[in-house]
Amino acid sequence: MVGIGGASSFRIGFSDLWTYRVEDTHTRLPLDQLSLKDCGHIHGRLELWVGEKLLPYLGYFGPDDVCFNSWLCQLRAALKQLQTAERSSYIFDEGEQGQPAFLFEREDTELYISIVDSIISDGLAHPEWQRIGCRFPDFASSTEEFLKSFRSTLDREAPELARAWWKAVLRESL
């Protein structure tokens, strides 16, 4: 597990990255077999720790089947949105297969994360995951480090496609 954030109030970890072919979504392939024409999805284990609590529901088929195509974009977008004002919010409501929505609310130097009802699916709020707090600077630094670490991992494990994947998925160059 690659861990980012050390002893901070918000930490990110990832491991066991894999991809698949559209015609065989059940077979997990190593990243050196990543193909942009085969949708280029990267899955694996992603852990977001808010204090001592592990954020659930990141992957519909379990904690080792998180879609990094979605979460990389959403964490980056959340960071950009939350950096715009000391009082701001961001919601990630994927709505896929009954998933709930994730609400990020910044209040000055604090960030609160909640699992809320999805407005586009039947995903429901989690009563134990309402306004779980961390420091916004910890979220910001951990997210930036996570993006850098993921880029480095992708460069190492799928060097032929790393730049093209990053550009296609995140719409920016490495």
N, C-alpha and C positions, 0 to 999 in steps of 0.2 A: 504494500500500500504506500503510495506516495502521499505524504501528509504535508499540508501547507497551513501555516498559521501558528505552529508551535503551541505555546501556552496561552494564546489569546482567547478572547471570548467567542470568536468565530473561527472555525477550522474547516478545511476542505481536504478530503482524501480521495484518491482514485486508484484503481488497480484493475487487473484482468480485462484489458481492452480487447475487443473482438469486433469482427464485421461479419457480414453474411451476403449471400446472393439472393436476389429477388425471387428466383425460382425455388429456393430452398432456405427459408427463413429459420429453420430449426437447427441448421448446422453452423456452429460457431467456428469462424475462420480467423487465423492470425491477421494482424494488421498489414503484414506484407502482401496480403491478398486483397487489400482494399481496392475497390473499383468505383470510379465516379459514375460510370454508365450503369452500374448496378445499384444506384441510389446513394452509394457512399456513406452509409450509416455506420457509425461507430457506437458500440454499446460496451458496457462493463459495469464495474462497481463504482458508485459515486457516493461519498458520505459528506453530508453537511452537518457540522456540529455547532449548535447554538448553545454556548455554555457547555453543560454536560449532557445535553439532550440531542439525540440523533434525529434529524428530520426524516420522517417516513414518507412513503408514497412517491419517491423519486422515479421508480421504475414500475410500470404496471405489472410486469411478470416477475417482480422480485428485485431485491437490492443489487443483484449482479446483472440486471438487464435494463440499466438506465440508458436512455438515448442521449449521448453526448452532443449530437447535432442540435438537439433542443436546448439542453441545459447550458452548454457553452454560450449560445446566443442569448438565452434568458438571463443568465448571471451577468454577462457583459452589459446587456440592456438595462438591467436593474441598477447596476453600478452607475452607468451614465445618467440615468434618470434621477437617482437619489443624490448624485453629486450636484445637481442643478440648484437645489435649495435645501436649507436646513430643516424645512418641513415639507416633505414630499413622500410620495408613495408609488409603488409599482406592483402590478398584479400579473402573475403568470397563470393563465387559465387555458391550459391545453385542451381540456375537455375530452381527451381521448379515452375511450372505454371506461367512462365513469370516474375518471380521476378528479379529485378536488382541485381547487385553485390555491395558489400560494401568494399571500399578501406580504409585501415588504413595506414597512412604514418607518420613515426616518423622522426623528424628533431631536433636532440639534445633533449631539454627539452619540445619541442612542439609536439603535435600529431594533424594531420589533417585527418578528416573523410570525405569521398566523396561517393555519390551514383553514380555508373558508369554503363555503358552498360555491360550486362552479355555476356560472350563469349559462353555460353552453352544454352542460351534460348533467347527469344525475349525481355527480360527485358531491359528497357532503363534508361540511366542516368537521374538524377533529376537536372535541371539547378540551382535550389536554394540550392542544397546540394553539392557544390564543395569546397573542402578544408576548411571545417568548423573546426576551431581550438579550442584546449583545451591544458592544460598542461599534458604532459605524466605522471608525477608522480601522478596526480589526477586520470588519467585513470587506472594506475597500482594499486593504493590503493583501488579505488572503485571496480575494477574487483575482486581483492583478497577478499575484504569484501563481495561482492555479492556472490562469491562461498561459503564462510563460512556461510553466512546467509541462502543461499538456502539449504546447507547440514543440517543446524539446523532445518529448516522448514520441510524438508523431513524426518528427524529423528523423529520429533514430529508428523507429519501427516500420515506417513506410516512406522512406526518403524520396522515392520516385514521385509520389503523389502528395506529399505534405503541403507544398505551396499551393497546388491546384485545389486541394481539399479545403484548406484554410480560406482561400479566396472564394470558393463556391459556397461554403457554408456560412462563413462570417463576413464575407464580402470585404475582405481586406487582405493585403499581402503579408507574408511572414516577415 
